[in-house]
Amino acid sequence: MTGPEFESTLAYAADLTREDVTALETFLNTQLGRIYEVVGDTGETSFAMQSLLILVSDSAGFLRALLRLEQPDSWQRAAIVREWQRLRSTAHPFNHCEGFNHVRWWSQVRHYDAIDERAEQKRTIRFAGEAVLDEGPGPTE
């Protein structure tokens, strides 16, 4: 059984679907479109709104293209995380609006999958250990 009430919170970018991207893009276009109607078609704010709408569309299109890859390279996995986070953070101020999917969009996605998360943790631990070694012995009492 799948449906909105049974969706799990996104933990990793590997769990994203093109439908997730399309739903978030649609939500953003709806919210930004409402603002654009108030702003009107002239002035700097209007140009800024047009640019934001274009960026959302480009980011969502790029993300959907990346999600078509069966075995994305590491840079592509990083781009998937970054682009999803970009769209999600753009939508986040509208989290009180109807249509915001709290279950799917609320939590930040920081890693492509559990393997990437563990690799990042290992790099962090290794870096922290190297930093301690670089400092040399601490003061003695």
Secondary structure, 3 states (H helix, E strand, C coil): CCCHHHCCCCCCHHHCCHHHHHHHHHHHHHHHHHHHHHHCCCCHHHHHHHHHHHHHHHHHHHHHHHHCCCCCCHHHHHHHHHHHHHHHHHHHHHCCCCCCCHHHHCCCCCCCCHHHHHHHHHHHHHHHHHHHHHHCCCCCC
